[in-house]
């Protein structure tokens, strides 16, 4: 235990921040076993406060990264509360979170979003490092089963047709060198949980990231969602999630599936049933045939 367990957590949205919140307890100097955390966060969000700031200031969307910062900061810290604070009224301010505005201002001051993330992380004294998947201003595109193409994360997540393939526009965008170095040095790489096509897979489409994960000696695990996601993964089994990841990565990336083996509560089943969503079926047989433990 002299060396901390090096974990690279890849994803976006609420799923990644939840994983980071759990890992944070083991990242403190006094904790055993100690872990070293690097988060790689998707930057394709175009809705809500992030989308407005993206359109108004041509910055990368700060929302998912802000959530990850707050997850890795001290829970009771006043600064953490400040970053979470969302304006309930005010012309132009309503709906914006202070953390998003802070990241946008710092990006304009430094001229570099990744540097703004680094400096903000220092302000919050977070337990780990956070990197955007790319510093390029990218848009998510989806080819649907009916052959049509939908552009933008918000529109993709609302689609009723099955998603055939996700791509980035522009097609070629570079990752941060720090991300590739963290992946190479990792002991464990986690993908998800979260929106499969709009939070997890977009990271793998950035030039070199899938190849770096494949070449890394780390254990590679996908944390499978508990429930279908309306608009993205209706009727998806656990193996369908992993097949989509491997297909977009261009190789068999996932070695382990972390799945739920407990009953889902009646209250949650009813809540999801209103959206025509049900628990993800864990098809152990197909997972084993795919070589996934």
C-alpha positions in Angstrom: 0.0 0.0 0.0 3.0 2.4 -0.4 1.7 3.3 -3.8 -1.9 4.5 -4.2 -4.2 2.6 -6.5 -4.4 4.8 -9.7 -7.9 5.0 -10.9 -9.0 6.8 -14.1 -12.8 7.3 -14.2 -14.3 8.2 -17.6 -17.8 9.5 -18.2 -20.0 12.5 -17.7 -23.2 13.7 -16.1 -24.4 12.6 -12.7 -23.0 9.0 -13.2 -19.4 10.1 -13.1 -19.8 12.5 -10.2 -21.5 9.8 -8.2 -18.5 7.4 -8.7 -16.1 10.2 -7.8 -18.0 11.0 -4.6 -17.6 7.3 -3.6 -13.9 7.2 -4.4 -13.2 10.5 -2.6 -13.4 8.8 0.8 -10.4 6.6 -0.1 -8.4 9.5 -1.6 -7.7 11.3 1.7 -4.2 10.8 3.0 -5.4 9.0 6.2 -7.6 6.5 4.3 -6.6 2.9 3.5 -6.3 1.8 0.8 -5.4 5.2 -0.7 -6.4 5.9 -4.3 -5.2 8.4 -6.8 -8.1 9.7 -8.9 -8.2 11.1 -12.4 -11.5 12.0 -14.0 -11.9 12.3 -17.8 -15.1 14.2 -18.6 -17.1 14.5 -21.8 -17.6 18.0 -23.2 -20.5 17.6 -25.6 -23.3 19.0 -23.4 -25.4 21.7 -25.2 -28.4 22.0 -22.9 -29.3 24.2 -19.8 -26.8 26.6 -18.3 -23.9 24.9 -20.1 -25.5 25.2 -23.5 -26.3 28.9 -22.9 -22.7 29.7 -21.9 -21.4 27.7 -24.8 -23.5 29.7 -27.3 -22.8 33.1 -25.6 -19.1 32.8 -24.9 -17.8 30.0 -27.2 -16.5 28.1 -24.2 -16.6 24.3 -23.6 -19.6 23.2 -21.5 -18.7 23.6 -17.8 -21.6 21.7 -16.2 -20.4 18.1 -16.0 -16.9 19.2 -15.0 -18.3 21.5 -12.3 -20.3 18.5 -10.9 -17.1 16.4 -10.8 -15.3 19.2 -9.0 -18.0 19.5 -6.3 -18.0 15.6 -5.9 -14.2 15.6 -5.2 -14.3 18.7 -2.9 -14.9 18.7 0.8 -18.6 18.2 1.2 -19.1 20.8 3.9 -16.8 23.4 2.4 -18.4 26.8 1.7 -16.7 27.0 -1.7 -18.3 23.7 -2.7 -21.7 25.1 -1.8 -20.9 28.2 -3.8 -20.0 26.2 -6.9 -23.3 24.3 -6.6 -25.4 27.5 -6.1 -27.9 28.1 -8.9 -29.6 31.4 -9.5 -33.4 31.1 -9.1 -34.1 34.5 -10.7 -32.5 37.5 -12.4 -32.6 38.4 -16.1 -29.9 36.4 -17.8 -28.8 34.8 -14.5 -31.8 32.5 -13.9 -30.8 28.9 -14.3 -27.1 29.5 -14.3 -24.9 27.9 -11.5 -22.2 30.0 -9.9 -19.6 27.2 -10.7 -20.4 27.4 -14.5 -20.0 31.2 -14.5 -16.8 30.9 -12.6 -15.3 28.4 -15.0 -16.5 30.5 -18.0 -14.9 33.7 -16.5 -11.6 31.9 -15.8 -11.6 30.4 -19.3 -11.9 33.9 -20.7 -9.1 35.2 -18.4 -6.6 32.4 -19.1 -7.7 31.7 -22.7 -7.6 28.0 -21.9 -10.5 25.8 -20.6 -8.3 23.0 -19.4 -6.2 25.6 -17.4 -9.4 27.1 -16.0 -10.4 23.6 -14.8 -7.0 23.1 -13.2 -7.1 26.4 -11.4 -10.7 25.9 -10.2 -9.7 22.5 -8.9 -7.0 24.1 -6.9 -9.4 26.7 -5.5 -11.7 23.8 -4.3 -8.7 21.7 -3.1 -10.3 18.6 -4.8 -9.1 15.1 -4.1 -7.8 14.3 -7.6 -7.5 15.7 -11.1 -10.1 16.5 -13.7 -9.5 16.7 -17.4 -11.9 17.5 -20.2 -11.8 14.7 -22.8 -10.7 17.3 -25.4 -10.0 21.0 -25.5 -11.7 21.2 -28.9 -15.2 22.6 -29.3 -17.1 19.5 -30.5 -20.7 18.6 -31.4 -22.2 15.2 -30.9 -24.0 13.6 -33.9 -26.1 10.4 -34.0 -27.0 8.2 -36.9 -30.4 6.6 -36.1 -31.8 3.2 -37.1 -34.1 4.9 -39.7 -31.0 6.4 -41.4 -31.6 10.0 -40.2 -28.8 12.1 -38.5 -29.5 14.1 -35.3 -27.0 16.8 -34.1 -26.5 18.0 -30.6 -26.5 16.1 -27.3 -29.9 17.4 -26.1 -31.7 16.4 -29.3 -30.0 13.0 -29.4 -31.1 12.2 -25.8 -34.7 13.0 -26.8 -34.8 10.9 -29.9 -37.4 8.0 -30.1 -35.5 6.0 -32.7 -32.8 3.6 -31.8 -29.2 5.0 -32.0 -27.0 3.2 -34.5 -23.8 5.1 -34.1 -22.4 8.2 -32.4 -19.7 10.5 -33.9 -18.0 13.8 -33.1 -18.0 16.9 -35.3 -15.3 17.7 -36.2 -14.3 14.0 -36.5 -10.7 14.6 -35.4 -10.0 16.2 -32.0 -7.0 15.8 -29.7 -7.0 14.7 -26.1 -4.9 16.3 -23.4 -1.5 14.8 -23.0 -2.2 14.5 -19.3 -5.2 12.3 -20.0 -3.1 9.9 -22.1 -0.4 9.8 -19.4 -2.9 9.0 -16.7 -4.5 6.2 -18.7 -1.0 4.7 -19.4 -0.2 4.7 -15.6 -3.6 3.5 -14.4 -4.3 0.4 -12.3 -8.0 0.6 -13.0 -10.0 2.4 -15.7 -13.8 2.7 -15.2 -16.3 3.7 -17.9 -19.7 4.9 -16.7 -22.3 4.7 -15.3 -24.4 7.3 -17.1 -25.9 8.0 -20.5 -24.2 5.5 -22.7 -24.3 7.4 -26.0 -24.0 11.0 -24.7 -21.8 10.7 -21.6 -19.6 7.6 -21.8 -19.0 6.8 -25.5 -18.1 10.4 -26.7 -14.9 10.2 -24.6 -13.8 7.2 -26.6 -14.2 9.0 -29.9 -11.5 11.6 -29.1 -8.3 10.7 -31.0 -6.1 8.3 -29.2 -8.2 7.7 -26.1 -9.6 4.2 -27.0 -6.1 3.2 -28.2 -4.5 4.4 -25.0 -7.1 2.4 -22.9 -6.5 -0.7 -25.0 -2.7 -0.4 -24.6 -2.9 0.3 -20.8 -2.1 -2.5 -18.4 -5.0 -1.4 -16.2 -8.1 -3.4 -15.4 -10.9 -2.0 -17.6 -14.4 -2.1 -16.1 -17.8 -0.8 -17.3 -20.2 0.1 -14.5 -23.5 -0.9 -16.2 -26.6 1.3 -15.6 -29.3 -0.1 -13.4 -32.2 1.0 -15.7 -32.8 1.6 -19.4 -32.5 5.3 -20.4 -35.5 6.6 -22.5 -34.2 8.0 -25.8 -30.9 6.1 -25.6 -31.0 2.5 -24.3 -34.6 1.2 -24.2 -34.5 -2.7 -24.2 -30.7 -2.7 -23.8 -29.2 -5.6 -21.8 -25.9 -5.4 -20.0 -24.1 -7.0 -22.9 -25.7 -4.5 -25.4 -24.1 -1.6 -23.4 -20.6 -3.2 -23.6 -21.1 -4.2 -27.3 -21.8 -0.5 -28.1 -18.7 0.6 -26.2 -16.5 -2.0 -28.0 -18.0 -1.1 -31.4 -17.3 2.6 -31.0 -13.8 2.0 -29.6 -12.9 -0.3 -32.5 -11.7 -3.0 -30.2 -12.7 -5.2 -27.2 -12.1 -2.7 -24.6 -14.1 -3.9 -21.6 -12.8 -6.8 -19.4 -15.2 -6.5 -16.4 -18.9 -5.6 -16.1 -20.0 -4.2 -12.7 -23.7 -5.1 -12.6 -26.6 -4.9 -10.1 -27.6 -8.2 -8.5 -30.2 -6.9 -6.0 -33.9 -6.4 -6.6 -35.0 -2.9 -7.6 -37.5 -1.3 -5.3 -41.2 -1.2 -6.2 -41.2 2.6 -5.9 -38.3 2.9 -8.4 -39.9 0.4 -10.8 -43.1 2.5 -10.8 -41.2 5.8 -11.3 -39.3 4.4 -14.3 -42.3 2.7 -15.7 -43.9 6.1 -16.3 -41.0 6.7 -18.8 -41.5 3.1 -20.2 -38.1 2.2 -18.7 -37.2 -1.1 -16.8 -34.1 -2.6 -15.2 -31.2 -3.5 -17.4 -31.2 -7.3 -17.9 -27.9 -8.9 -16.9 -27.4 -11.5 -19.6 -24.5 -13.3 -18.0 -24.3 -16.0 -20.7 -23.6 -13.5 -23.5 -21.2 -11.5 -21.3 -19.2 -14.6 -20.8 -19.2 -15.4 -24.5 -17.9 -11.9 -25.1 -15.0 -12.6 -22.7 -16.3 -10.2 -20.1 -16.0 -11.1 -16.4 
